[in-house]
């Protein structure tokens, strides 16, 4: 089975860590940023994103306030 180093996942998650400042909860899956932030948004919140860390069960994760984004 092929595996990816944590650095591969961390590079993707670091974009979220560096640029993530808001989270929107949507009524349906948006296909554009405009849809996500206006058309389908049910609510929004300002977020602080933590650093990439080991995820229970394998993989990597970042904590976003009380939300958890996993890959």
mmJSON file of the N, C-alpha and C atoms, coordinates in Angstrom:
{"data_MODEL":{"atom_site":{
"group_PDB":["ATOM","ATOM","ATOM","ATOM","ATOM","ATOM","ATOM","ATOM","ATOM","ATOM","ATOM","ATOM","ATOM","ATOM","ATOM","ATOM","ATOM","ATOM","ATOM","ATOM","ATOM","ATOM","ATOM","ATOM","ATOM","ATOM","ATOM","ATOM","ATOM","ATOM","ATOM","ATOM","ATOM","ATOM","ATOM","ATOM","ATOM","ATOM","ATOM","ATOM","ATOM","ATOM","ATOM","ATOM","ATOM","ATOM","ATOM","ATOM","ATOM","ATOM","ATOM","ATOM","ATOM","ATOM","ATOM","ATOM","ATOM","ATOM","ATOM","ATOM","ATOM","ATOM","ATOM","ATOM","ATOM","ATOM","ATOM","ATOM","ATOM","ATOM","ATOM","ATOM","ATOM","ATOM","ATOM","ATOM","ATOM","ATOM","ATOM","ATOM","ATOM","ATOM","ATOM","ATOM","ATOM","ATOM","ATOM","ATOM","ATOM","ATOM","ATOM","ATOM","ATOM","ATOM","ATOM","ATOM","ATOM","ATOM","ATOM","ATOM","ATOM","ATOM","ATOM","ATOM","ATOM","ATOM","ATOM","ATOM","ATOM","ATOM","ATOM","ATOM","ATOM","ATOM","ATOM","ATOM","ATOM","ATOM","ATOM","ATOM","ATOM","ATOM","ATOM","ATOM","ATOM","ATOM","ATOM","ATOM","ATOM","ATOM","ATOM","ATOM","ATOM","ATOM","ATOM","ATOM","ATOM","ATOM","ATOM","ATOM","ATOM","ATOM","ATOM","ATOM","ATOM","ATOM","ATOM","ATOM","ATOM","ATOM","ATOM","ATOM","ATOM","ATOM","ATOM","ATOM","ATOM","ATOM","ATOM","ATOM","ATOM","ATOM","ATOM","ATOM","ATOM","ATOM","ATOM","ATOM","ATOM","ATOM","ATOM","ATOM","ATOM","ATOM","ATOM","ATOM","ATOM","ATOM","ATOM","ATOM","ATOM","ATOM","ATOM","ATOM","ATOM","ATOM","ATOM","ATOM","ATOM","ATOM","ATOM","ATOM","ATOM","ATOM","ATOM","ATOM","ATOM","ATOM","ATOM","ATOM","ATOM","ATOM","ATOM","ATOM","ATOM","ATOM","ATOM","ATOM","ATOM","ATOM","ATOM","ATOM","ATOM"],
"id":[1,2,3,4,5,6,7,8,9,10,11,12,13,14,15,16,17,18,19,20,21,22,23,24,25,26,27,28,29,30,31,32,33,34,35,36,37,38,39,40,41,42,43,44,45,46,47,48,49,50,51,52,53,54,55,56,57,58,59,60,61,62,63,64,65,66,67,68,69,70,71,72,73,74,75,76,77,78,79,80,81,82,83,84,85,86,87,88,89,90,91,92,93,94,95,96,97,98,99,100,101,102,103,104,105,106,107,108,109,110,111,112,113,114,115,116,117,118,119,120,121,122,123,124,125,126,127,128,129,130,131,132,133,134,135,136,137,138,139,140,141,142,143,144,145,146,147,148,149,150,151,152,153,154,155,156,157,158,159,160,161,162,163,164,165,166,167,168,169,170,171,172,173,174,175,176,177,178,179,180,181,182,183,184,185,186,187,188,189,190,191,192,193,194,195,196,197,198,199,200,201,202,203,204,205,206,207,208,209,210,211,212,213],
"type_symbol":["N","C","C","N","C","C","N","C","C","N","C","C","N","C","C","N","C","C","N","C","C","N","C","C","N","C","C","N","C","C","N","C","C","N","C","C","N","C","C","N","C","C","N","C","C","N","C","C","N","C","C","N","C","C","N","C","C","N","C","C","N","C","C","N","C","C","N","C","C","N","C","C","N","C","C","N","C","C","N","C","C","N","C","C","N","C","C","N","C","C","N","C","C","N","C","C","N","C","C","N","C","C","N","C","C","N","C","C","N","C","C","N","C","C","N","C","C","N","C","C","N","C","C","N","C","C","N","C","C","N","C","C","N","C","C","N","C","C","N","C","C","N","C","C","N","C","C","N","C","C","N","C","C","N","C","C","N","C","C","N","C","C","N","C","C","N","C","C","N","C","C","N","C","C","N","C","C","N","C","C","N","C","C","N","C","C","N","C","C","N","C","C","N","C","C","N","C","C","N","C","C","N","C","C","N","C","C","N","C","C","N","C","C"],
"label_atom_id":["N","CA","C","N","CA","C","N","CA","C","N","CA","C","N","CA","C","N","CA","C","N","CA","C","N","CA","C","N","CA","C","N","CA","C","N","CA","C","N","CA","C","N","CA","C","N","CA","C","N","CA","C","N","CA","C","N","CA","C","N","CA","C","N","CA","C","N","CA","C","N","CA","C","N","CA","C","N","CA","C","N","CA","C","N","CA","C","N","CA","C","N","CA","C","N","CA","C","N","CA","C","N","CA","C","N","CA","C","N","CA","C","N","CA","C","N","CA","C","N","CA","C","N","CA","C","N","CA","C","N","CA","C","N","CA","C","N","CA","C","N","CA","C","N","CA","C","N","CA","C","N","CA","C","N","CA","C","N","CA","C","N","CA","C","N","CA","C","N","CA","C","N","CA","C","N","CA","C","N","CA","C","N","CA","C","N","CA","C","N","CA","C","N","CA","C","N","CA","C","N","CA","C","N","CA","C","N","CA","C","N","CA","C","N","CA","C","N","CA","C","N","CA","C","N","CA","C","N","CA","C","N","CA","C","N","CA","C","N","CA","C","N","CA","C","N","CA","C"],
"label_alt_id":[null,null,null,null,null,null,null,null,null,null,null,null,null,null,null,null,null,null,null,null,null,null,null,null,null,null,null,null,null,null,null,null,null,null,null,null,null,null,null,null,null,null,null,null,null,null,null,null,null,null,null,null,null,null,null,null,null,null,null,null,null,null,null,null,null,null,null,null,null,null,null,null,null,null,null,null,null,null,null,null,null,null,null,null,null,null,null,null,null,null,null,null,null,null,null,null,null,null,null,null,null,null,null,null,null,null,null,null,null,null,null,null,null,null,null,null,null,null,null,null,null,null,null,null,null,null,null,null,null,null,null,null,null,null,null,null,null,null,null,null,null,null,null,null,null,null,null,null,null,null,null,null,null,null,null,null,null,null,null,null,null,null,null,null,null,null,null,null,null,null,null,null,null,null,null,null,null,null,null,null,null,null,null,null,null,null,null,null,null,null,null,null,null,null,null,null,null,null,null,null,null,null,null,null,null,null,null,null,null,null,null,null,null],
"label_comp_id":["UNK","UNK","UNK","UNK","UNK","UNK","UNK","UNK","UNK","UNK","UNK","UNK","UNK","UNK","UNK","UNK","UNK","UNK","UNK","UNK","UNK","UNK","UNK","UNK","UNK","UNK","UNK","UNK","UNK","UNK","UNK","UNK","UNK","UNK","UNK","UNK","UNK","UNK","UNK","UNK","UNK","UNK","UNK","UNK","UNK","UNK","UNK","UNK","UNK","UNK","UNK","UNK","UNK","UNK","UNK","UNK","UNK","UNK","UNK","UNK","UNK","UNK","UNK","UNK","UNK","UNK","UNK","UNK","UNK","UNK","UNK","UNK","UNK","UNK","UNK","UNK","UNK","UNK","UNK","UNK","UNK","UNK","UNK","UNK","UNK","UNK","UNK","UNK","UNK","UNK","UNK","UNK","UNK","UNK","UNK","UNK","UNK","UNK","UNK","UNK","UNK","UNK","UNK","UNK","UNK","UNK","UNK","UNK","UNK","UNK","UNK","UNK","UNK","UNK","UNK","UNK","UNK","UNK","UNK","UNK","UNK","UNK","UNK","UNK","UNK","UNK","UNK","UNK","UNK","UNK","UNK","UNK","UNK","UNK","UNK","UNK","UNK","UNK","UNK","UNK","UNK","UNK","UNK","UNK","UNK","UNK","UNK","UNK","UNK","UNK","UNK","UNK","UNK","UNK","UNK","UNK","UNK","UNK","UNK","UNK","UNK","UNK","UNK","UNK","UNK","UNK","UNK","UNK","UNK","UNK","UNK","UNK","UNK","UNK","UNK","UNK","UNK","UNK","UNK","UNK","UNK","UNK","UNK","UNK","UNK","UNK","UNK","UNK","UNK","UNK","UNK","UNK","UNK","UNK","UNK","UNK","UNK","UNK","UNK","UNK","UNK","UNK","UNK","UNK","UNK","UNK","UNK","UNK","UNK","UNK","UNK","UNK","UNK"],
"label_asym_id":["A","A","A","A","A","A","A","A","A","A","A","A","A","A","A","A","A","A","A","A","A","A","A","A","A","A","A","A","A","A","A","A","A","A","A","A","A","A","A","A","A","A","A","A","A","A","A","A","A","A","A","A","A","A","A","A","A","A","A","A","A","A","A","A","A","A","A","A","A","A","A","A","A","A","A","A","A","A","A","A","A","A","A","A","A","A","A","A","A","A","A","A","A","A","A","A","A","A","A","A","A","A","A","A","A","A","A","A","A","A","A","A","A","A","A","A","A","A","A","A","A","A","A","A","A","A","A","A","A","A","A","A","A","A","A","A","A","A","A","A","A","A","A","A","A","A","A","A","A","A","A","A","A","A","A","A","A","A","A","A","A","A","A","A","A","A","A","A","A","A","A","A","A","A","A","A","A","A","A","A","A","A","A","A","A","A","A","A","A","A","A","A","A","A","A","A","A","A","A","A","A","A","A","A","A","A","A","A","A","A","A","A","A"],
"label_entity_id":["1","1","1","1","1","1","1","1","1","1","1","1","1","1","1","1","1","1","1","1","1","1","1","1","1","1","1","1","1","1","1","1","1","1","1","1","1","1","1","1","1","1","1","1","1","1","1","1","1","1","1","1","1","1","1","1","1","1","1","1","1","1","1","1","1","1","1","1","1","1","1","1","1","1","1","1","1","1","1","1","1","1","1","1","1","1","1","1","1","1","1","1","1","1","1","1","1","1","1","1","1","1","1","1","1","1","1","1","1","1","1","1","1","1","1","1","1","1","1","1","1","1","1","1","1","1","1","1","1","1","1","1","1","1","1","1","1","1","1","1","1","1","1","1","1","1","1","1","1","1","1","1","1","1","1","1","1","1","1","1","1","1","1","1","1","1","1","1","1","1","1","1","1","1","1","1","1","1","1","1","1","1","1","1","1","1","1","1","1","1","1","1","1","1","1","1","1","1","1","1","1","1","1","1","1","1","1","1","1","1","1","1","1"],
"label_seq_id":[1,1,1,2,2,2,3,3,3,4,4,4,5,5,5,6,6,6,7,7,7,8,8,8,9,9,9,10,10,10,11,11,11,12,12,12,13,13,13,14,14,14,15,15,15,16,16,16,17,17,17,18,18,18,19,19,19,20,20,20,21,21,21,22,22,22,23,23,23,24,24,24,25,25,25,26,26,26,27,27,27,28,28,28,29,29,29,30,30,30,31,31,31,32,32,32,33,33,33,34,34,34,35,35,35,36,36,36,37,37,37,38,38,38,39,39,39,40,40,40,41,41,41,42,42,42,43,43,43,44,44,44,45,45,45,46,46,46,47,47,47,48,48,48,49,49,49,50,50,50,51,51,51,52,52,52,53,53,53,54,54,54,55,55,55,56,56,56,57,57,57,58,58,58,59,59,59,60,60,60,61,61,61,62,62,62,63,63,63,64,64,64,65,65,65,66,66,66,67,67,67,68,68,68,69,69,69,70,70,70,71,71,71],
"pdbx_PDB_ins_code":[null,null,null,null,null,null,null,null,null,null,null,null,null,null,null,null,null,null,null,null,null,null,null,null,null,null,null,null,null,null,null,null,null,null,null,null,null,null,null,null,null,null,null,null,null,null,null,null,null,null,null,null,null,null,null,null,null,null,null,null,null,null,null,null,null,null,null,null,null,null,null,null,null,null,null,null,null,null,null,null,null,null,null,null,null,null,null,null,null,null,null,null,null,null,null,null,null,null,null,null,null,null,null,null,null,null,null,null,null,null,null,null,null,null,null,null,null,null,null,null,null,null,null,null,null,null,null,null,null,null,null,null,null,null,null,null,null,null,null,null,null,null,null,null,null,null,null,null,null,null,null,null,null,null,null,null,null,null,null,null,null,null,null,null,null,null,null,null,null,null,null,null,null,null,null,null,null,null,null,null,null,null,null,null,null,null,null,null,null,null,null,null,null,null,null,null,null,null,null,null,null,null,null,null,null,null,null,null,null,null,null,null,null],
"Cartn_x":[0.84,0.0,0.885,0.566,1.318,0.935,1.889,1.615,2.187,1.66,2.165,2.744,3.84,4.465,3.567,3.669,2.888,3.119,4.332,4.64,3.729,3.323,2.422,1.073,0.534,-0.739,-0.583,0.523,0.743,0.833,1.42,1.498,0.112,-0.778,-2.146,-2.877,-2.705,-3.361,-2.783,-1.507,-0.902,-1.551,-2.053,-2.8,-4.041,-4.735,-5.903,-5.491,-4.395,-3.914,-3.541,-2.889,-2.419,-3.545,-4.458,-5.454,-6.87,-7.124,-8.486,-8.867,-9.896,-10.344,-11.848,-12.567,-14.021,-14.521,-15.651,-16.322,-17.786,-18.333,-19.748,-20.435,-21.595,-22.439,-23.458,-23.538,-24.362,-25.524,-26.609,-27.812,-27.664,-26.745,-26.463,-25.015,-24.483,-23.082,-22.859,-22.091,-21.805,-20.743,-20.755,-19.733,-18.797,-19.121,-18.266,-18.161,-17.159,-16.998,-18.21,-18.716,-19.882,-21.092,-21.314,-22.427,-22.229,-20.988,-20.704,-20.875,-20.574,-20.586,-21.818,-22.709,-23.925,-25.161,-25.131,-26.328,-26.813,-25.917,-26.316,-25.925,-25.322,-24.868,-26.037,-25.967,-26.952,-26.399,-25.084,-24.416,-22.922,-22.247,-20.795,-20.177,-18.902,-18.175,-16.716,-16.066,-14.633,-13.928,-12.877,-12.208,-10.726,-10.162,-8.728,-8.364,-7.404,-7.031,-5.747,-5.754,-4.578,-3.57,-2.488,-1.434,-1.762,-1.266,-1.48,-0.93,-1.669,-1.275,-1.732,-1.237,-1.674,-3.155,-3.839,-5.259,-5.418,-6.3,-6.593,-7.061,-6.471,-6.838,-6.034,-5.101,-4.262,-4.646,-3.721,-3.956,-3.537,-3.911,-3.556,-4.812,-4.779,-5.929,-5.485,-6.364,-6.214,-7.509,-7.403,-8.582,-8.952,-10.22,-10.739,-11.751,-11.301,-12.174,-12.701,-13.994,-14.57,-14.838,-14.526,-14.722,-13.44,-13.511,-12.322,-12.38,-11.365,-11.255,-10.263,-10.628,-9.754,-9.481,-8.274,-7.909,-7.313],
"Cartn_y":[-1.186,0.0,1.249,2.172,3.426,4.327,5.076,6.025,7.386,8.4,9.761,10.236,10.936,11.5,12.583,12.773,13.822,15.181,15.425,16.718,17.012,15.994,16.185,16.708,16.068,16.525,17.893,18.075,19.331,20.513,20.322,21.422,21.858,20.914,21.268,21.941,21.4,21.973,23.324,23.568,24.854,26.001,25.735,26.763,27.161,26.185,26.458,27.219,26.795,27.442,28.9,29.165,30.51,31.423,30.898,31.738,31.62,30.618,30.412,31.435,32.205,33.205,33.147,32.355,32.297,30.929,30.561,29.314,29.636,29.058,29.232,27.878,27.823,26.637,26.867,25.925,26.12,25.149,25.561,24.746,23.654,23.831,22.846,23.017,22.073,22.122,23.242,24.281,25.357,24.925,25.541,25.255,26.439,27.589,28.765,29.43,30.277,31.036,31.936,32.555,33.44,32.676,31.481,30.665,30.31,29.968,29.569,30.708,31.926,33.05,33.937,33.683,34.507,33.701,32.982,32.291,31.212,30.333,29.169,29.245,30.351,30.407,30.51,29.711,29.777,30.565,30.7,31.433,31.401,32.346,32.444,32.762,32.438,32.726,32.983,33.849,34.065,32.932,32.398,31.232,31.482,30.699,30.61,29.161,28.931,27.574,27.175,25.989,25.474,24.881,24.35,23.74,22.291,21.752,20.337,19.432,18.355,17.404,16.005,14.992,13.616,13.474,12.692,12.426,11.022,10.869,9.556,8.635,7.462,6.527,6.706,7.647,7.883,9.147,9.684,10.91,12.129,13.278,14.555,15.378,16.361,17.225,18.593,19.554,20.864,21.136,21.809,22.179,23.609,23.815,25.124,25.488,26.268,26.561,25.279,25.101,23.859,22.859,23.252,22.391,21.62,20.463,19.704,19.348,19.748,19.431,18.297,17.19,16.029,15.647,15.097,14.552,13.18],
"Cartn_z":[0.0,0.0,0.0,-0.857,-0.932,0.235,0.728,1.805,1.438,2.048,1.868,3.186,3.117,4.318,4.91,6.218,6.883,6.259,5.74,5.124,3.941,3.206,2.066,2.559,3.571,4.132,4.804,5.538,6.247,5.299,4.121,3.154,2.707,2.488,2.133,3.282,4.482,5.648,6.033,5.716,6.073,5.307,4.106,3.37,4.148,4.688,5.522,6.775,7.398,8.616,8.363,7.241,6.917,6.439,5.624,4.958,5.5,6.312,6.811,7.867,7.613,8.586,8.844,8.051,8.238,7.86,8.449,8.111,7.866,6.809,6.477,6.523,7.137,7.111,6.004,5.06,3.868,3.826,3.156,3.032,1.985,1.065,0.021,-0.409,-1.144,-1.558,-2.57,-2.207,-3.162,-4.166,-5.332,-6.341,-6.541,-5.953,-6.052,-4.68,-4.53,-3.286,-3.05,-4.119,-3.99,-3.459,-3.979,-3.483,-2.014,-1.646,-0.271,0.718,0.286,1.219,1.135,0.159,0.083,-0.275,-1.375,-1.855,-0.903,-0.467,0.323,1.797,2.223,3.603,4.578,5.623,6.703,7.88,7.915,8.98,8.764,9.364,9.215,10.556,10.708,11.937,11.587,12.341,12.204,12.922,12.315,12.871,13.105,14.007,14.207,13.962,13.087,12.691,13.413,14.011,14.696,13.723,14.263,13.456,13.135,12.018,11.691,12.794,13.077,14.119,13.719,14.428,14.185,14.493,13.685,13.888,14.465,15.406,15.969,14.856,14.733,13.68,12.406,12.398,11.219,10.498,9.745,9.003,9.791,9.309,9.917,10.102,10.986,11.23,11.683,11.51,12.135,12.885,13.991,14.76,14.407,14.109,13.748,14.814,15.813,16.927,17.51,17.551,18.044,16.91,15.671,14.522,14.256,13.646,13.289,11.807,11.056,9.642,9.517,8.872,8.807,7.363,7.149,5.83,6.016],
"occupancy":[1.0,1.0,1.0,1.0,1.0,1.0,1.0,1.0,1.0,1.0,1.0,1.0,1.0,1.0,1.0,1.0,1.0,1.0,1.0,1.0,1.0,1.0,1.0,1.0,1.0,1.0,1.0,1.0,1.0,1.0,1.0,1.0,1.0,1.0,1.0,1.0,1.0,1.0,1.0,1.0,1.0,1.0,1.0,1.0,1.0,1.0,1.0,1.0,1.0,1.0,1.0,1.0,1.0,1.0,1.0,1.0,1.0,1.0,1.0,1.0,1.0,1.0,1.0,1.0,1.0,1.0,1.0,1.0,1.0,1.0,1.0,1.0,1.0,1.0,1.0,1.0,1.0,1.0,1.0,1.0,1.0,1.0,1.0,1.0,1.0,1.0,1.0,1.0,1.0,1.0,1.0,1.0,1.0,1.0,1.0,1.0,1.0,1.0,1.0,1.0,1.0,1.0,1.0,1.0,1.0,1.0,1.0,1.0,1.0,1.0,1.0,1.0,1.0,1.0,1.0,1.0,1.0,1.0,1.0,1.0,1.0,1.0,1.0,1.0,1.0,1.0,1.0,1.0,1.0,1.0,1.0,1.0,1.0,1.0,1.0,1.0,1.0,1.0,1.0,1.0,1.0,1.0,1.0,1.0,1.0,1.0,1.0,1.0,1.0,1.0,1.0,1.0,1.0,1.0,1.0,1.0,1.0,1.0,1.0,1.0,1.0,1.0,1.0,1.0,1.0,1.0,1.0,1.0,1.0,1.0,1.0,1.0,1.0,1.0,1.0,1.0,1.0,1.0,1.0,1.0,1.0,1.0,1.0,1.0,1.0,1.0,1.0,1.0,1.0,1.0,1.0,1.0,1.0,1.0,1.0,1.0,1.0,1.0,1.0,1.0,1.0,1.0,1.0,1.0,1.0,1.0,1.0,1.0,1.0,1.0,1.0,1.0,1.0],
"B_iso_or_equiv":[0.0,0.0,0.0,0.0,0.0,0.0,0.0,0.0,0.0,0.0,0.0,0.0,0.0,0.0,0.0,0.0,0.0,0.0,0.0,0.0,0.0,0.0,0.0,0.0,0.0,0.0,0.0,0.0,0.0,0.0,0.0,0.0,0.0,0.0,0.0,0.0,0.0,0.0,0.0,0.0,0.0,0.0,0.0,0.0,0.0,0.0,0.0,0.0,0.0,0.0,0.0,0.0,0.0,0.0,0.0,0.0,0.0,0.0,0.0,0.0,0.0,0.0,0.0,0.0,0.0,0.0,0.0,0.0,0.0,0.0,0.0,0.0,0.0,0.0,0.0,0.0,0.0,0.0,0.0,0.0,0.0,0.0,0.0,0.0,0.0,0.0,0.0,0.0,0.0,0.0,0.0,0.0,0.0,0.0,0.0,0.0,0.0,0.0,0.0,0.0,0.0,0.0,0.0,0.0,0.0,0.0,0.0,0.0,0.0,0.0,0.0,0.0,0.0,0.0,0.0,0.0,0.0,0.0,0.0,0.0,0.0,0.0,0.0,0.0,0.0,0.0,0.0,0.0,0.0,0.0,0.0,0.0,0.0,0.0,0.0,0.0,0.0,0.0,0.0,0.0,0.0,0.0,0.0,0.0,0.0,0.0,0.0,0.0,0.0,0.0,0.0,0.0,0.0,0.0,0.0,0.0,0.0,0.0,0.0,0.0,0.0,0.0,0.0,0.0,0.0,0.0,0.0,0.0,0.0,0.0,0.0,0.0,0.0,0.0,0.0,0.0,0.0,0.0,0.0,0.0,0.0,0.0,0.0,0.0,0.0,0.0,0.0,0.0,0.0,0.0,0.0,0.0,0.0,0.0,0.0,0.0,0.0,0.0,0.0,0.0,0.0,0.0,0.0,0.0,0.0,0.0,0.0,0.0,0.0,0.0,0.0,0.0,0.0],
"pdbx_formal_charge":[null,null,null,null,null,null,null,null,null,null,null,null,null,null,null,null,null,null,null,null,null,null,null,null,null,null,null,null,null,null,null,null,null,null,null,null,null,null,null,null,null,null,null,null,null,null,null,null,null,null,null,null,null,null,null,null,null,null,null,null,null,null,null,null,null,null,null,null,null,null,null,null,null,null,null,null,null,null,null,null,null,null,null,null,null,null,null,null,null,null,null,null,null,null,null,null,null,null,null,null,null,null,null,null,null,null,null,null,null,null,null,null,null,null,null,null,null,null,null,null,null,null,null,null,null,null,null,null,null,null,null,null,null,null,null,null,null,null,null,null,null,null,null,null,null,null,null,null,null,null,null,null,null,null,null,null,null,null,null,null,null,null,null,null,null,null,null,null,null,null,null,null,null,null,null,null,null,null,null,null,null,null,null,null,null,null,null,null,null,null,null,null,null,null,null,null,null,null,null,null,null,null,null,null,null,null,null,null,null,null,null,null,null],
"auth_seq_id":[1,1,1,2,2,2,3,3,3,4,4,4,5,5,5,6,6,6,7,7,7,8,8,8,9,9,9,10,10,10,11,11,11,12,12,12,13,13,13,14,14,14,15,15,15,16,16,16,17,17,17,18,18,18,19,19,19,20,20,20,21,21,21,22,22,22,23,23,23,24,24,24,25,25,25,26,26,26,27,27,27,28,28,28,29,29,29,30,30,30,31,31,31,32,32,32,33,33,33,34,34,34,35,35,35,36,36,36,37,37,37,38,38,38,39,39,39,40,40,40,41,41,41,42,42,42,43,43,43,44,44,44,45,45,45,46,46,46,47,47,47,48,48,48,49,49,49,50,50,50,51,51,51,52,52,52,53,53,53,54,54,54,55,55,55,56,56,56,57,57,57,58,58,58,59,59,59,60,60,60,61,61,61,62,62,62,63,63,63,64,64,64,65,65,65,66,66,66,67,67,67,68,68,68,69,69,69,70,70,70,71,71,71],
"auth_comp_id":["UNK","UNK","UNK","UNK","UNK","UNK","UNK","UNK","UNK","UNK","UNK","UNK","UNK","UNK","UNK","UNK","UNK","UNK","UNK","UNK","UNK","UNK","UNK","UNK","UNK","UNK","UNK","UNK","UNK","UNK","UNK","UNK","UNK","UNK","UNK","UNK","UNK","UNK","UNK","UNK","UNK","UNK","UNK","UNK","UNK","UNK","UNK","UNK","UNK","UNK","UNK","UNK","UNK","UNK","UNK","UNK","UNK","UNK","UNK","UNK","UNK","UNK","UNK","UNK","UNK","UNK","UNK","UNK","UNK","UNK","UNK","UNK","UNK","UNK","UNK","UNK","UNK","UNK","UNK","UNK","UNK","UNK","UNK","UNK","UNK","UNK","UNK","UNK","UNK","UNK","UNK","UNK","UNK","UNK","UNK","UNK","UNK","UNK","UNK","UNK","UNK","UNK","UNK","UNK","UNK","UNK","UNK","UNK","UNK","UNK","UNK","UNK","UNK","UNK","UNK","UNK","UNK","UNK","UNK","UNK","UNK","UNK","UNK","UNK","UNK","UNK","UNK","UNK","UNK","UNK","UNK","UNK","UNK","UNK","UNK","UNK","UNK","UNK","UNK","UNK","UNK","UNK","UNK","UNK","UNK","UNK","UNK","UNK","UNK","UNK","UNK","UNK","UNK","UNK","UNK","UNK","UNK","UNK","UNK","UNK","UNK","UNK","UNK","UNK","UNK","UNK","UNK","UNK","UNK","UNK","UNK","UNK","UNK","UNK","UNK","UNK","UNK","UNK","UNK","UNK","UNK","UNK","UNK","UNK","UNK","UNK","UNK","UNK","UNK","UNK","UNK","UNK","UNK","UNK","UNK","UNK","UNK","UNK","UNK","UNK","UNK","UNK","UNK","UNK","UNK","UNK","UNK","UNK","UNK","UNK","UNK","UNK","UNK"],
"auth_asym_id":["A","A","A","A","A","A","A","A","A","A","A","A","A","A","A","A","A","A","A","A","A","A","A","A","A","A","A","A","A","A","A","A","A","A","A","A","A","A","A","A","A","A","A","A","A","A","A","A","A","A","A","A","A","A","A","A","A","A","A","A","A","A","A","A","A","A","A","A","A","A","A","A","A","A","A","A","A","A","A","A","A","A","A","A","A","A","A","A","A","A","A","A","A","A","A","A","A","A","A","A","A","A","A","A","A","A","A","A","A","A","A","A","A","A","A","A","A","A","A","A","A","A","A","A","A","A","A","A","A","A","A","A","A","A","A","A","A","A","A","A","A","A","A","A","A","A","A","A","A","A","A","A","A","A","A","A","A","A","A","A","A","A","A","A","A","A","A","A","A","A","A","A","A","A","A","A","A","A","A","A","A","A","A","A","A","A","A","A","A","A","A","A","A","A","A","A","A","A","A","A","A","A","A","A","A","A","A","A","A","A","A","A","A"],
"auth_atom_id":["N","CA","C","N","CA","C","N","CA","C","N","CA","C","N","CA","C","N","CA","C","N","CA","C","N","CA","C","N","CA","C","N","CA","C","N","CA","C","N","CA","C","N","CA","C","N","CA","C","N","CA","C","N","CA","C","N","CA","C","N","CA","C","N","CA","C","N","CA","C","N","CA","C","N","CA","C","N","CA","C","N","CA","C","N","CA","C","N","CA","C","N","CA","C","N","CA","C","N","CA","C","N","CA","C","N","CA","C","N","CA","C","N","CA","C","N","CA","C","N","CA","C","N","CA","C","N","CA","C","N","CA","C","N","CA","C","N","CA","C","N","CA","C","N","CA","C","N","CA","C","N","CA","C","N","CA","C","N","CA","C","N","CA","C","N","CA","C","N","CA","C","N","CA","C","N","CA","C","N","CA","C","N","CA","C","N","CA","C","N","CA","C","N","CA","C","N","CA","C","N","CA","C","N","CA","C","N","CA","C","N","CA","C","N","CA","C","N","CA","C","N","CA","C","N","CA","C","N","CA","C","N","CA","C","N","CA","C","N","CA","C","N","CA","C","N","CA","C"],
"pdbx_PDB_model_num":[1,1,1,1,1,1,1,1,1,1,1,1,1,1,1,1,1,1,1,1,1,1,1,1,1,1,1,1,1,1,1,1,1,1,1,1,1,1,1,1,1,1,1,1,1,1,1,1,1,1,1,1,1,1,1,1,1,1,1,1,1,1,1,1,1,1,1,1,1,1,1,1,1,1,1,1,1,1,1,1,1,1,1,1,1,1,1,1,1,1,1,1,1,1,1,1,1,1,1,1,1,1,1,1,1,1,1,1,1,1,1,1,1,1,1,1,1,1,1,1,1,1,1,1,1,1,1,1,1,1,1,1,1,1,1,1,1,1,1,1,1,1,1,1,1,1,1,1,1,1,1,1,1,1,1,1,1,1,1,1,1,1,1,1,1,1,1,1,1,1,1,1,1,1,1,1,1,1,1,1,1,1,1,1,1,1,1,1,1,1,1,1,1,1,1,1,1,1,1,1,1,1,1,1,1,1,1,1,1,1,1,1,1]
}}}
